[in-house]
C-alpha cells in the first residue's frame, strides 16, 4: 500500500550533503514514518509543486470549509462533530470529489487490535545494561530473567510506549518486559559518535547511537538529525 505525504510529515530533513550520504547509512524516520514502515505502507513524499498543491487544496478544504460548516450547524463539541462528520460530511465530500480507481481491488489488509496497540506507539531502540535494565532518560525498566534464567545484557531491544502510556520491551518479535504507564513524553536523548581519522587528518563519523540521559543535554553543534549506520528511531 502507498501513501502520499508531504516530506516533512514523516522524514527528518537534513542538508544536501547529508542527503547524499544516504547510500552509506540510514536517515531515521519520525514516529509516524516508523509506524508506516511497520504497517507495510510505502510513503511517497510530495516533491513536485503539483503534488504539494493537491495536498494543500485538500487541507484548505478541511481546515476552512469543514470548520465553517460545523459553525453553521452549531456544533461546538467533539462528540457531536465526529457524529456529524461520519453521517454527513464524509459522504457528501466523497460524492463530490472521489474518483473511481482504475483497479478497484482493495489493498487494505486486516489488522488485529493487538497489532494496532503494538505498532501505533512511540518506539525507541536501546541497549540492555549489565544489570538487566533499560534506561530511557529518568525511566528505568527492569527486565526479568528469561528462560533458564537467561539475562539480556548488551542486547539491542525496542522499547515502546503505547498510547495508553504503558511501556513494553521487545527483543525482535518477543516481548520481554513491561512497565506501568507514565506521561506521554519524549525521553531526552543525545548523540554519541564513533569516528575514524582519514588520511587527510579529518575526523569522519563512522556511526552514531543515541544515549538517553536524565538531564537536558547541551545544544549539538553537528545538527539535530545526523545520518547513522545503526542507531535508534
C-alpha positions in Angstrom: 0.0 0.0 0.0 1.2 3.5 -0.8 0.5 6.8 0.9 1.4 10.3 -0.4 2.6 12.7 2.2 4.4 16.0 2.5 8.0 15.0 3.3 8.3 17.0 6.5 5.4 15.0 8.0 7.4 11.7 8.2 11.1 12.3 7.5 13.6 14.3 9.4 15.3 16.5 6.9 18.9 17.5 6.8 21.2 19.4 4.5 22.0 18.3 0.9 25.4 16.9 1.9 23.7 14.6 4.4 21.1 13.5 1.9 23.9 12.5 -0.5 25.2 10.1 2.3 22.0 8.0 2.3 23.7 5.2 0.5 26.2 4.8 3.3 23.7 4.9 6.2 20.1 5.5 7.2 18.1 8.5 8.0 15.8 7.6 10.7 12.1 8.4 10.2 9.8 10.1 12.7 7.4 8.1 14.8 4.9 8.4 12.0 7.4 7.2 9.4 8.3 4.2 11.6 4.7 3.2 12.1 4.1 3.3 8.3 7.1 1.1 7.7 5.9 -1.4 10.3 2.4 -1.5 8.7 3.9 -2.1 5.3 2.8 1.3 3.9 5.2 2.9 1.5 5.4 6.7 2.0 5.5 8.7 -1.2 6.9 12.2 -0.5 5.3 15.1 -2.3 8.3 16.7 -4.0 6.6 18.4 -7.0 4.6 21.6 -6.9 1.6 19.8 -8.4 1.7 17.0 -5.7 2.0 19.6 -2.9 -0.8 21.6 -4.4 -3.2 18.6 -4.3 -2.4 18.0 -0.6 -2.7 21.7 0.2 -6.0 22.1 -1.5 -7.4 19.1 0.5 -6.1 20.7 3.7 -7.6 24.0 2.8 -11.0 22.4 2.3 -10.8 20.5 5.6 -9.4 23.4 7.6 -11.6 26.2 6.1 -14.9 24.7 4.8 -15.3 22.0 7.4 -14.8 24.5 10.3 -17.3 26.9 8.7 -19.9 24.1 8.3 -19.5 23.0 11.9 -20.2 26.5 12.9 -23.3 26.8 10.7 -24.6 23.6 12.2 -24.0 25.0 15.7 -21.7 22.1 16.6 -19.3 23.0 19.4 -18.2 19.8 21.0 -16.0 16.9 19.6 -18.5 14.1 20.1 -21.2 15.9 18.0 -18.6 16.9 15.4 -17.4 13.3 15.0 -21.0 12.1 14.6 -21.8 14.8 12.0 -18.6 14.2 10.0 -19.3 10.4 9.8 -23.0 10.7 9.0 -23.0 13.8 6.7 -19.7 15.4 5.7 -17.7 12.4 4.5 -20.5 11.1 2.3 -21.0 14.5 0.7 -17.3 15.1 0.3 -16.7 11.7 -1.3 -19.7 12.2 -3.6 -18.3 15.4 -4.9 -14.5 14.7 -5.1 -14.0 11.0 -5.2 -12.7 9.4 -8.4 -13.1 5.7 -9.2 -9.8 3.9 -9.3 -8.7 2.0 -12.4 -8.2 -1.1 -10.3 -10.9 -1.4 -7.7 -9.3 -4.3 -5.9 -8.7 -3.3 -2.3 -5.2 -3.1 -1.0 -6.2 -2.9 2.6 -5.4 -5.8 4.9 -6.9 -6.9 8.1 -5.1 -5.9 11.3 -5.8 -7.0 14.8 -6.2 -4.8 17.9 -3.1 -6.3 19.3 -1.1 -5.3 16.2 -2.5 -1.7 16.4 -1.6 -1.5 20.1 1.9 -2.7 19.4 2.8 -0.7 16.2 0.9 2.6 16.8 3.2 3.6 19.6 6.3 5.6 20.4 9.3 3.4 19.9 13.0 3.7 20.9 16.0 1.5 20.3 18.1 0.9 23.3 20.8 -1.4 24.8 20.1 -3.5 27.9 22.7 -2.7 30.5 24.7 -5.2 32.6 22.1 -5.0 35.4 19.4 -6.2 33.0 17.7 -2.8 32.9 16.9 -0.4 30.1 17.3 3.3 30.9 15.4 5.9 28.9 16.1 9.3 30.4 14.9 9.1 34.0 12.9 5.9 33.4 14.3 2.5 34.4 12.7 -0.6 33.1 13.8 -3.8 34.9 13.8 -6.9 32.6 13.0 -10.2 34.4 15.2 -13.2 33.6 14.2 -15.2 30.6 14.0 -19.0 30.0 16.6 -20.9 32.1 17.4 -17.7 34.0 18.7 -16.0 30.8 19.9 -12.5 31.0 19.7 -9.8 28.3 22.8 -7.7 29.0 24.1 -5.8 25.9 21.2 -6.9 23.7 19.7 -4.3 21.4 16.0 -4.0 22.2 13.0 -2.0 21.0 11.2 -0.1 23.8 7.7 1.0 23.1 5.5 3.5 24.9 1.9 2.8 23.9 -0.8 5.4 23.6 -2.2 4.5 27.0 1.2 5.4 28.5 2.3 1.8 29.3 5.7 0.5 28.2 6.9 -2.7 26.7 10.3 -4.0 25.8 10.8 -6.2 22.7 13.6 -8.4 21.6 12.9 -9.0 17.9 9.2 -10.2 18.0 9.2 -11.3 21.6 8.1 -9.1 24.5 10.5 -9.5 27.4 9.3 -6.8 29.9 6.5 -4.4 30.7 6.3 -1.2 32.8 3.3 0.8 34.2 2.0 3.8 32.4 3.8 7.2 32.6 3.2 10.6 31.0 3.5 10.6 27.2 6.7 12.5 26.8 9.8 12.1 24.6 12.8 10.9 26.6 15.8 13.2 26.4 18.4 11.8 24.0 21.9 12.8 22.9 24.1 11.6 20.1 27.2 9.6 20.8 29.6 9.4 17.8 32.1 6.9 16.7 34.7 8.5 14.5 37.6 7.5 12.3 40.6 9.6 11.1 41.0 10.0 7.4 44.4 10.2 5.6 43.9 14.0 5.4 43.7 14.1 9.2 39.9 14.8 9.2 37.5 13.0 11.6 34.8 11.1 9.8 31.6 9.9 11.6 31.5 6.2 11.2 28.3 5.6 13.1 26.2 7.2 15.9 23.9 6.0 18.6 21.5 7.8 20.8 22.2 7.9 24.5 19.3 8.5 26.9 20.1 10.9 29.7 18.2 12.2 32.7 19.1 15.8 32.3 18.8 18.2 29.4 21.8 17.9 27.0 23.8 20.8 25.7 22.9 22.0 22.2 24.5 19.9 19.5 27.0 21.6 17.1 26.5 18.8 14.5 22.8 19.4 13.8 19.8 17.5 15.2 19.4 14.8 12.5 22.7 13.2 11.6 22.8 10.1 9.5 23.7 6.8 11.2 24.7 3.3 10.2 23.0 1.8 13.2 21.1 3.6 16.0 17.7 4.4 17.2 14.4 5.8 16.0 
